[in-house]
Amino acid sequence: MGVTEIEFYWRPGCGFCAMLRRQLDGSGLPVRAVNIWEEPDAAARVRSVANGNETVPTVFVGEHALVNPSMKELLALVGAEAPHLLEK
């Protein structure tokens, strides 16, 4: 079926997370937000792509991850990996 949403990994108190979340909320893109402090598997997934660190925000588009991306970087990845999400 392909990519149906952007996975947005965050934690409370993270200013970078809040900034990107506001931009995502305004984008109209389908997003599933995952708090890494509430879901141990989520923290492990972030560590797997962030050199063992729990660096957030980390965003997945399918199997492709971006650690602390700008909205521009995220939109470029969505355009390359899941352009159908931009059409909604």
C-alpha positions as CSV (number, residue, x, y, z in Angstrom):
1,M,0.0,0.0,0.0
2,G,2.9,2.3,0.5
3,V,3.4,5.2,2.9
4,T,0.1,6.5,4.4
5,E,1.5,9.0,7.0
6,I,4.6,10.7,8.3
7,E,5.8,9.3,11.6
8,F,6.9,12.2,13.9
9,Y,8.9,11.1,17.0
10,W,9.0,13.7,19.7
11,R,9.2,14.3,23.5
12,P,7.7,16.8,25.9
13,G,9.8,20.0,26.4
14,C,11.5,19.8,23.1
15,G,11.4,23.2,21.4
16,F,12.6,21.9,18.1
17,C,9.8,19.3,18.2
18,A,7.2,22.0,19.0
19,M,8.4,24.1,16.1
20,L,8.3,21.3,13.6
21,R,5.0,20.1,14.9
22,R,3.4,23.5,14.3
23,Q,4.6,23.4,10.7
24,L,3.4,19.9,10.2
25,D,0.0,20.7,11.7
26,G,-0.3,23.6,9.2
27,S,0.8,21.5,6.2
28,G,-2.2,19.2,5.9
29,L,0.1,16.2,5.7
30,P,-1.1,13.0,7.5
31,V,1.1,12.7,10.7
32,R,1.2,10.2,13.5
33,A,3.0,11.7,16.5
34,V,4.8,9.3,18.8
35,N,6.1,10.4,22.2
36,I,9.4,8.5,22.8
37,W,9.1,8.9,26.5
38,E,5.8,6.9,26.5
39,E,6.8,4.2,24.0
40,P,10.1,2.4,24.6
41,D,10.0,0.8,21.1
42,A,9.8,4.4,19.7
43,A,12.9,5.5,21.6
44,A,14.7,2.4,20.3
45,R,13.7,3.2,16.7
46,V,15.0,6.8,17.1
47,R,18.3,5.5,18.5
48,S,18.7,3.2,15.5
49,V,18.9,6.1,13.1
50,A,20.4,8.8,15.4
51,N,23.8,7.2,16.2
52,G,22.5,5.7,19.4
53,N,21.0,9.0,20.7
54,E,17.4,9.9,21.4
55,T,17.5,12.9,19.2
56,V,14.2,14.4,18.4
57,P,12.4,15.4,16.4
58,T,13.0,12.4,14.2
59,V,10.7,11.8,11.3
60,F,10.2,8.7,9.2
61,V,8.7,8.7,5.7
62,G,8.4,5.0,5.1
63,E,11.8,3.5,6.0
64,H,13.6,6.8,5.4
65,A,14.5,8.9,8.5
66,L,15.5,12.5,9.1
67,V,16.9,13.5,12.4
68,N,16.0,17.1,13.5
69,P,15.0,18.1,9.9
70,S,13.8,21.4,8.6
71,M,10.3,21.5,7.1
72,K,12.1,22.0,3.7
73,E,14.1,18.8,4.2
74,L,11.0,16.9,5.2
75,L,9.0,18.1,2.3
76,A,11.8,17.1,-0.1
77,L,11.8,13.6,1.4
78,V,8.0,13.3,1.2
79,G,8.2,14.5,-2.5
80,A,10.8,11.8,-3.2
81,E,9.4,8.9,-1.2
82,A,5.6,9.6,-0.9
83,P,4.5,12.4,-3.3
84,H,0.9,11.2,-3.1
85,L,0.9,12.6,0.5
86,L,1.4,16.1,-0.9
87,E,-1.7,15.8,-3.0
88,K,-4.1,15.7,-0.1
